[in-house]
Every structure is written in C-alpha cells, then in structure tokens.
Amino acid sequence: MAEQLNLPSLLIALPGLMDPHFVKSVVLLIQHNPDGALGFIVNRPMPNNLRDVVFQSRYQIPNHVPVWMGGPIGSNQGLVIHNQGGDIAATTSSGDLRVSSSEEAVEGLVQHIEHVQAHGLTKGATLLPYRFVIGYCGWGPKQLDMELKSGQWYQKPLDFNLLFNTPWQEIWPRAIMDLGVHPLDIAPNIQSYMN
C-alpha cells in the first residue's frame, strides 16, 4: 500500500508532465486516501470573472475579480479557497486553510474586495487571500501514487505565500526554483519513498 501523503500540500508539475491540463501547474492537494486524491489547480486564471459566475443579486461584485480553473472535472462547481479562519461550514479545513462553498466564504471574499477598494488600492495592487475556483482535479485509486513514482509531480509543504501572495504567472516558476534546481535540469526518476 502507498504511503499517505502530507495534507494539505502543493503538487508541482515537473517539466516531463505533458498532459495539457497540468503542464506547469501547481495543485493544492487536500485529499489522498485509498480511494484516490483530490486537489485544485491554483495558477490557471479563467477568462470570466467572479461577477459572471456568482448570481446572488445581493452581492456588489467588482468586474475584475478573477476566477481560477481548479481542474478539468466539475466545471459547474465553484468553491472558495482561503486562509481567513472562521467559516465553520467549510467543506475542508486544515489549520488556517479552508475550502468552502459556504455563503460565509463568498461574503468574506466580497468584503475583502470592498475593503481593498475603500482604501484606494487599485486592481493588481494587492493579492487576495481568497481564490474562487471552478472545477477540481481528481485521481482514482493509486493513480496519483503512480504519477509521483514516475516523476510527473513533486510534493512540497503548503506555502501560503506561494498560494495567496504570488502573481499567478510566477507560482510555477517560483515553486520549481524553490526545489533548488533549474527546470531543464530535472529528469524524471523513481521516487523511492512511494514504493
């Protein structure tokens, strides 16, 4: 049986991973057990914005708030990933991390945006401690284990700075550089700890 992965954590797509859904992706992994694994890509913006996908009329959502493609599965499901505590209705919580579809999470996202605007911060001047993702990544039993063993992914501990305070274009390059090597120097190998 495969060793349990540390959760939550980040999966960094290594240069040899050629699946178009995952090339140069960073995935927030929140579940890994004998039934499979579940996570969310955190560095793929979608062309639409939050106003396009949240239909509750009571929210006054600015039109520049990004939406992220969490993965190729469940493209009609939206969730908020955040580190703002509270949110007792969160689907998943671990330490300060929350993954939630609760109204409290959406309200927190909108209130944070309103706070940023009220203080005169312009679009792009600050990064949100929230991500609204649509869809997710799923792996069947032992599928992720095999992908790790074949050198398609590298797992690293959850890094809130990388997740929430890094522009999306820089997330994958910084994650790779954090490994201490240049991306072109990485060759697929068998990761013995997964045997």
Backbone as a ProteinNet text record, in pm:
[ID]
protein_1_A
[PRIMARY]
MAEQLNLPSLLIALPGLMDPHFVKSVVLLIQHNPDGALGFIVNRPMPNNLRDVVFQSRYQIPNHVPVWMGGPIGSNQGLVIHNQGGDIAATTSSGDLRVSSSEEAVEGLVQHIEHVQAHGLTKGATLLPYRFVIGYCGWGPKQLDMELKSGQWYQKPLDFNLLFNTPWQEIWPRAIMDLGVHPLDIAPNIQSYMN
[TERTIARY]
84.3	0	88.5	46	123.9	122.4	229.1	240.4	145.2	84.1	-5.9	73.3	26.2	90.9	53.2	141.2	110.1	6.1	-93.1	-201.3	-226.5	-273.4	-271.9	-128.6	-106.4	26.7	12.6	125.4	125.3	191.6	132.1	192.8	244.7	371.8	434.3	451.9	392	408.3	553	619.6	757.2	757	867.6	869.3	828.6	845	807.7	658.3	578.6	433.5	373.5	325.8	280.6	128.1	52.3	-93.7	-130.3	-202.8	-230.6	-306	-379.1	-449.2	-352.2	-233.6	-145.6	-7.1	22.8	154.8	179	292.1	332.1	224.7	157.5	54.5	106.5	40.7	61.6	-76.5	-83.9	-211.4	-210.4	-315.4	-336.5	-401.4	-328.7	-379.1	-443.5	-572.2	-641.5	-687.4	-684.4	-730.2	-645	-604	-532.2	-557.2	-623.2	-653.2	-663.5	-694.4	-700.3	-802.3	-899	-999.1	-952.3	-843.1	-793.5	-745.4	-742.9	-691.4	-773.2	-770.4	-848.4	-766.3	-770.4	-699	-751.4	-687	-728.5	-606.3	-606.6	-501.1	-514.8	-403.8	-410.9	-343.5	-298.8	-231	-283.6	-416.2	-477.7	-599.5	-582.3	-699.1	-792.4	-920.9	-1021	-1052.7	-1111.3	-1142.4	-1256.2	-1344.7	-1454.2	-1411.6	-1497.6	-1465.9	-1574	-1553.8	-1645	-1787	-1802.1	-1936.8	-2012.2	-1939.2	-2002.7	-2056	-1996.1	-2031.2	-2107	-2112.9	-2189.9	-2314.3	-2429.2	-2552.2	-2637.7	-2599.4	-2679.5	-2677.1	-2795.1	-2803.3	-2762	-2758.7	-2723.5	-2575.3	-2493.1	-2350.9	-2323.3	-2246.5	-2199.9	-2054.4	-2035.9	-1902.4	-1837.9	-1719.1	-1647.8	-1621.7	-1608.3	-1596.3	-1455	-1357.7	-1220.2	-1170.7	-1259.3	-1215.5	-1199.6	-1080.3	-1055.8	-1124.3	-1143.6	-1191.1	-1081.2	-1057.5	-947.9	-1002.1	-935.7	-972.7	-909.5	-991.5	-940.9	-904.2	-959.5	-928.9	-1029	-1002.1	-1087.3	-1217.9	-1238.7	-1359.5	-1453.2	-1584.3	-1682.4	-1680.8	-1684.7	-1670.5	-1790.9	-1892.7	-2006.1	-2008.6	-1899.1	-1893	-1787.8	-1829.4	-1737.2	-1712.6	-1589	-1550.2	-1456.8	-1452.5	-1361	-1250.5	-1126.3	-1011.3	-961.7	-945.2	-899.5	-826.3	-765.6	-692.9	-735.1	-863.7	-912.5	-983.2	-966.4	-1024.3	-1176.3	-1237.1	-1383.1	-1440.1	-1546.8	-1609.5	-1635.5	-1720.5	-1747.4	-1817.9	-1872.5	-1939.8	-1844.4	-1715.5	-1618.8	-1622.2	-1614.2	-1611.3	-1484.6	-1372.6	-1243	-1174.1	-1115.7	-1035.5	-916.3	-803.2	-681	-595.1	-576.2	-506.5	-583	-516	-582.5	-645.7	-620.6	-674	-820.1	-900.6	-1041.2	-1073.2	-1149.4	-1206.2	-1355.4	-1429.4	-1567.3	-1657.6	-1780.5	-1883.6	-1986.4	-1952.4	-2047.1	-2067.7	-2183.7	-2210.2	-2110.9	-2071	-1974.9	-1843	-1798.6	-1673.6	-1688.5	-1800.9	-1823	-1836	-1908.8	-1922.9	-1786.7	-1702.6	-1569.7	-1486.9	-1497.2	-1426.7	-1473.2	-1604.3	-1659.5	-1623.8	-1634.6	-1600	-1452.8	-1367	-1224.4	-1200.2	-1267.7	-1253.9	-1304.2	-1418.5	-1472.8	-1375.5	-1311.6	-1212.8	-1095	-1047.2	-934.9	-972.5	-1093	-1137.3	-1158	-1213.3	-1240.1	-1111.3	-1002.5	-874.7	-792.8	-858.2	-794.1	-690.8	-688.9	-594	-650.5	-569.3	-617.8	-604.5	-672.2	-665.4	-519.4	-482.1	-346.4	-251	-294.2	-204.7	-189.4	-287	-280.7	-333.9	-292.2	-340.4	-437.9	-538.6	-643.4	-606.2	-642.2	-623	-737.4	-799.3	-909.9	-886.7	-929.3	-934.1	-1068.3	-1140.5	-1264.8	-1229.5	-1241.7	-1204.2	-1326.8	-1320.5	-1426.2	-1363.5	-1422.2	-1371	-1263.7	-1220.7	-1120.6	-1041.3	-935.9	-853.2	-883	-903.8	-929.5	-844.8	-798.4	-721.7	-790	-795	-850.5	-755.1	-796.6	-711	-571.2	-469.9	-327.6	-279.4	-368	-326.5	-222.9	-248.4	-152.1	-21.9	-31.8	88.3	178.3	116.8	194.5	254.6	179.4	231.1	348.1	340.7	452	573.1	551.2	661.4	729.8	652.7	711.2	773.7	770.5	838.1	760.2	627.5	547.3	519.1	519.6	488.2	595.1	607.4	686.7	596.2	592.6	509.7	593.8	539.1	605.9	503.3	547.3	452.5	374.2	255.1	171.8	246.2	245.1	313.1	209.7	158.4	55.8	106.2	232.9	288.8	281.8	317.4	310.6	164.9	77.6	-62.8	-137.9	-118.6	-200.6	-126.6	4	77.3	169.4	151.3	237.3	151	186.1	110.2	106	-6.3	-26.7	81.4	133.2	234.2	364.7	385.8	511	501.3	381	364.7	446.6	430.5	504.1	655	701.9	848	907.8	839.6	893	892.7	784.8	778.1	890.9	918.8	1027.8	1162.6	1180.8	1307.8	1327.7	1215.9	1225.7	1286.4	1279.6	1338.9	1492	1543.5	1687.5	1754.9	1674.5	1731.1	1664.5	1728.2	1669.5	1574.1	1456.9	1360.6	1418.9	1512.1	1568.4	1663.8	1703.8	1792.9	1717.5	1584.5	1504.3	1475.6	1515.9	1486.9	1392.8	1296.5	1207.3	1287.7	1244.7	1308.9	1206.6	1243	1155.1	1176.1	1066.6	1074.9	1056.1	1166.7	1168.8	1074.5	1049.6	962.8	819.3	784.2	648.4	637.8	746.4	741.5	672.5
-119	0	125	227.5	350.6	428.6	502.2	585.6	704.6	741.6	856.6	985.1	1070.7	1199	1297.9	1394.3	1501	1593.1	1631.2	1716.8	1829.5	1943.7	1985	2012.7	2003.4	2027	2077.8	2105.5	2150.1	2044.4	2017.7	1931	2021	2007.5	2087.8	1999	2037.6	1960.4	1974.7	1863.5	1865.9	1878.1	1924.1	1952.3	1835.3	1712.9	1597.4	1571.1	1637	1615.9	1690.8	1616.4	1679.1	1684.1	1632	1641.6	1789.4	1831.4	1974.7	2038.8	1960.7	2016	2054.9	1993.2	2007.8	2062.5	2094.1	2148.5	2274.6	2279	2392.7	2432.5	2333.3	2364	2340.3	2408.3	2385.9	2352.7	2240.5	2190.2	2190.2	2246.5	2236.9	2101.4	2009.6	1875	1874	1836.3	1838.2	1699.9	1601.6	1467.9	1363.2	1260.6	1146.7	1028.1	926.4	806.3	687.8	569.2	453.5	468.5	558.2	577.6	674.2	746.8	841	970.2	1074.8	1203.6	1316.4	1432.7	1548.6	1674.1	1765.8	1891.1	1996.3	2113.6	2227.6	2294.7	2316	2393.6	2537.1	2600.6	2735	2840.5	2803.7	2902.5	2904.6	2884.5	2891.5	2985.1	3113.8	3203.4	3165.7	3189.3	3166.4	3300.5	3297.4	3423.5	3501.6	3432.4	3504.1	3553.1	3635.9	3689.7	3649.3	3685	3640	3689	3808.5	3861.4	3773.2	3712.5	3626	3496.4	3449.6	3316.2	3314.7	3426.3	3433	3515.8	3451.4	3515.2	3577.4	3563	3623.9	3775.6	3834.2	3977.7	4064.7	4010.8	4093.9	4129.1	4062.1	4093.4	4199.7	4298.1	4400	4366.8	4278.1	4226.4	4308	4360.6	4431.2	4336.4	4393	4306.4	4256.6	4287.6	4245.8	4134.1	4073.7	3969.7	3837.7	3779.1	3660.5	3534.7	3443.7	3308.7	3216.3	3108.7	3017.6	2882.6	2818.8	2684.3	2586.9	2530.5	2437.9	2302.3	2269.7	2141.3	2107	1998	1962.3	1892.2	1860.7	1788.7	1885.7	1869.9	1950.6	2096.3	2124.8	2263.2	2351.3	2296.4	2378.4	2396.1	2359.2	2369.2	2472.1	2568.7	2670.7	2660.2	2684.9	2680.6	2796.9	2837.2	2940.9	2874.2	2902.9	2859.8	2984	2975.2	3092.4	3053	3151.6	3127.6	3228.2	3262	3366.1	3313.9	3184.1	3128.7	3129.5	3104.6	3101.3	3001.4	3039	2958.2	2816.2	2804.9	2673.9	2579.5	2631.9	2548	2499.2	2526.1	2485.9	2335.4	2294.5	2152.6	2087.7	2157.2	2107	2217.3	2181.3	2278.3	2205.6	2271.7	2217.2	2335	2351.7	2469.9	2593.2	2685.8	2807.3	2791.7	2682	2663.3	2620.2	2682.9	2646.8	2629.5	2525.9	2507.1	2500.6	2593.7	2612.4	2657.2	2612.5	2664.7	2744.1	2776.9	2845.1	2990.4	3043.7	3185.4	3270.9	3223.1	3296.5	3318.5	3217.3	3229.8	3330	3323.1	3418.2	3559.7	3574.2	3706.1	3758.7	3671.7	3713.3	3762.5	3693.4	3733.5	3871.5	3890.8	4018.7	4130.6	4105.4	4207.3	4245.3	4148	4178.5	4269.5	4241.4	4324.2	4465.7	4476.9	4608.4	4685.1	4615.4	4679.2	4732.2	4652	4693	4817.5	4816	4931.6	5055.5	5037.1	5150.4	5221	5149	5207.4	5252.1	5260.9	5317.9	5230.3	5100.5	5012.4	4974.5	4984.4	4956.3	4810.2	4772.2	4634.9	4595.9	4479.5	4430.8	4481.8	4580.6	4634.9	4539.1	4453.9	4355.8	4223.3	4117.2	3985.2	3940.7	3866.8	3826.3	3701.8	3698.7	3575.9	3477.7	3492.7	3407.1	3369.8	3250.2	3211.2	3144.4	3192.9	3127.7	3036.6	2904.8	2808	2737.2	2705.5	2626.6	2496.4	2385.9	2254.6	2207.9	2083.7	2024.7	1918.3	1871	1762.7	1638.3	1528.4	1403.6	1290.7	1204.2	1087.1	964.7	855.9	730	662.5	546.6	474.3	451	488.2	470.5	546.6	620.6	692.9	800.5	881.9	986	923.7	814	745.2	707.2	654.1	613.9	735.7	844.7	966.1	1024.4	1016.7	1061.1	970.4	841.3	746.9	765.1	801.9	817.8	955	1039.3	1168.3	1277	1267.7	1372.3	1488.3	1460.7	1561.1	1560.4	1674.3	1683.4	1743.5	1680.7	1731.6	1818.3	1934.5	2020.6	2067.4	2105.1	2151.2	2273.6	2287.6	2402.6	2531	2624.5	2752.3	2861.8	2924.6	3026.8	3144.6	3178.5	3289.4	3259.3	3138.9	3099.1	3094.6	3043.6	3025.7	3157.9	3249.3	3370.1	3499.9	3503.3	3629.5	3633.9	3542.7	3536.2	3551.2	3641.4	3652.9	3516.7	3486.6	3352.8	3311.7	3408.4	3376.5	3329.7	3365.2	3333.4	3212.1	3156.9	3047.6	2925.5	2878	2757.8	2782.9	2890.5	2911.7	2922.3	2991.5	3004.1	2869.2	2791.6	2659.7	2570.3	2574.8	2495.6	2545.2	2676.4	2730.7	2700.2	2689.2	2652.3	2513.5	2431.5	2297.9	2306.3	2424.1	2444.5	2401.2	2378.3	2337.9	2415.5	2418.8	2480.4	2379	2421.9	2327.9	2233.9	2280.4	2196	2089.9	2105.1	2006.6	1891.6	1899.6	1796.6	1684.5	1564.9	1446.9	1357.6	1291.9	1200.8	1093.2	1058.1	949.6	881.1	764.9	691.6	746.5	783.8	837.5	720.5	674.7	551.1	555.6	674.6	680.5	639	631.5	591.5	440.5	365	219.7	147
0	0	0	-74.1	-86.2	45.1	65.9	184.3	173.4	285	287.2	265.3	177.2	152	261.1	287.2	381.9	319.6	399.2	351.3	450.2	402.1	261.5	217.6	88.3	34.4	-108.3	-170	-308.7	-395.1	-509.7	-610	-721.1	-751.6	-855.9	-978.3	-1090.8	-1214.2	-1261	-1279.3	-1327.6	-1480.2	-1537.7	-1682	-1771	-1725.6	-1807.7	-1814.8	-1733.4	-1733.5	-1851.9	-1951.2	-2074.9	-2089.8	-1994.5	-2001.5	-2009.8	-2115.9	-2133.5	-2016.8	-1939.9	-1823.4	-1712.3	-1710.8	-1595.2	-1626.3	-1750.6	-1783.4	-1701	-1632.5	-1548.4	-1447.4	-1393	-1293.8	-1152.1	-1058.9	-916.6	-860.4	-791.4	-740.7	-589.2	-530.7	-387.1	-361.4	-300.1	-272.7	-135	-128.7	0.9	45.9	-45	-7.4	-77.5	-2.8	-59.5	31	-24.1	53.3	-43.6	4.7	-86.4	-200.6	-184.9	-290.4	-399.2	-374.2	-474.2	-410.8	-491.1	-443.6	-505.4	-437.6	-480.5	-456.7	-554.8	-540.7	-636.1	-633.8	-716.1	-775.4	-906.5	-970	-919.5	-884.3	-827.5	-914.4	-1033.3	-1117.9	-1261.2	-1277.5	-1409.5	-1406	-1442.3	-1444.9	-1558.3	-1537	-1640.8	-1706.9	-1827.2	-1895.1	-1829	-1757.1	-1692	-1554.6	-1494	-1362.3	-1263.2	-1136.7	-1031.9	-1053.6	-1105.4	-1130.6	-1230.4	-1324.7	-1424.8	-1365.3	-1256.3	-1206.3	-1074.5	-1002.7	-877.4	-905.9	-895.1	-942.2	-832.4	-705.6	-599.4	-615.3	-632.4	-661.7	-543.9	-422.4	-306.9	-303.9	-383.2	-388.2	-492.4	-454.8	-548.6	-581.2	-676	-705.2	-815.7	-792.1	-899.2	-1016	-1135.4	-1252.8	-1279.3	-1194	-1220.6	-1129.9	-1049.4	-956.5	-1032.2	-1030.9	-1112.8	-1061.4	-1154.2	-1125.9	-1177.2	-1104.7	-1137.5	-1181.5	-1277.8	-1319.5	-1221.2	-1133.9	-1032.9	-1089.5	-1205.2	-1267.6	-1375	-1445.4	-1559.3	-1522.6	-1394.6	-1352.1	-1279.9	-1302.1	-1229.7	-1266.5	-1394.7	-1440	-1407	-1341	-1297.9	-1146.1	-1079	-933.6	-893.7	-810.9	-764.4	-614.7	-574.4	-433.7	-404.1	-278.5	-233.8	-151.9	-188.4	-109.5	-36.8	94.8	169.4	296.1	359.1	484.7	591.2	591.1	680.6	805.6	834.7	956.7	953.4	1068.2	1075.9	978.4	911.2	806.7	855.8	957.3	1016.4	919.6	810.9	711.9	602.6	616.3	513.3	492.3	367.1	331.9	385.6	371.3	417.5	496.2	609.4	683.8	742.9	738	795.3	837.7	966.7	1015.2	972	902.6	856.3	718.1	650.4	515.7	519.3	434.3	419.6	271.4	239.5	105.7	128.1	68.2	109.1	-4.4	2	-88	-7.8	116.2	204.7	162.6	198.8	175.4	253.3	369.6	452.3	376.7	301.9	225.8	112.2	39.8	-69.9	-14.2	96.9	159.3	205.2	261.2	303.3	185.9	73.6	-47.9	-93.7	-100.1	-145	-46.9	83.6	182.9	175.5	150.1	137.6	17	-92.7	-213.6	-184.6	-115.3	-81.6	7.8	102.1	190.8	109.3	16.3	-68.7	-148.2	-206.7	-286.2	-199.8	-79.7	8.2	50.2	50.9	89.7	-30.2	-145.2	-263	-330.2	-297.2	-363.2	-499.9	-601.3	-736.4	-768.7	-874.5	-923	-941.9	-887	-902.4	-796.3	-716.7	-614.9	-498	-479.7	-372.2	-422.7	-360	-396	-288.8	-328.9	-236.7	-157.5	-28.5	47.7	20.6	-95.7	-139.3	-285.4	-321.7	-463.1	-487.5	-587.3	-627.7	-744.1	-723.4	-826.2	-879.5	-1007.9	-1071.6	-1116.8	-1074.4	-1110	-1013.1	-1033	-945.2	-1020.4	-956.8	-1010.4	-927.3	-995.1	-924.4	-980.6	-892	-930	-871.9	-946.9	-898.8	-801.8	-748.4	-655.1	-712.6	-637.8	-669	-793.2	-861.5	-982	-949.8	-849.6	-813.6	-762.8	-689.4	-641.6	-759.3	-864.3	-981.8	-1051.9	-1058.5	-1122.9	-1042.1	-910.9	-826.8	-847	-849.5	-868.1	-1003.4	-1105.8	-1239.2	-1260.2	-1156.7	-1164.4	-1236.5	-1238.4	-1301.7	-1207.3	-1077.2	-975.6	-867.1	-801.1	-680	-573.5	-456.8	-348	-256.7	-218.5	-120.8	-19.5	99	202.1	153.7	206.8	173.7	207.3	113.2	127.8	100.3	207.6	190.7	109.1	122.7	46.5	-103.4	-141.9	-282	-328.7	-244.5	-281.7	-293.1	-199.1	-195.7	-227.9	-214	-229.1	-349.9	-442.3	-560.2	-684.8	-776.4	-901	-971.9	-1032.5	-1087.9	-1187.1	-1264.7	-1365.6	-1301.9	-1174.4	-1106.1	-1014	-994.6	-898.4	-939	-1062.2	-1103.7	-1108.6	-1173.1	-1173.8	-1033.7	-943.3	-806.5	-735.3	-755.7	-691.7	-741.1	-870.6	-927.4	-874.1	-871.2	-821.9	-672.8	-597.9	-456.7	-439.2	-544.4	-538.1	-542.6	-581.9	-584.1	-712.4	-816.2	-944.8	-1056.5	-1170.6	-1288.6	-1352.2	-1403.4	-1459.6	-1565	-1645.4	-1750.5	-1695.4	-1569	-1507.6	-1441.9	-1441.7	-1374.7	-1473.3	-1436.4	-1517.8	-1438.6	-1506	-1433.3	-1361.9	-1241.1	-1168.3	-1080.1	-1033.4	-943.4	-803.3	-738.2	-602.9	-506.3	-446.6	-368.4	-248.2	-193.3	-76.1	-107.9	-236.9	-274.9	-299.5	-288.2	-313.3	-201.3
[MASK]
+++++++++++++++++++++++++++++++++++++++++++++++++++++++++++++++++++++++++++++++++++++++++++++++++++++++++++++++++++++++++++++++++++++++++++++++++++++++++++++++++++++++++++++++++++++++++++++++++++

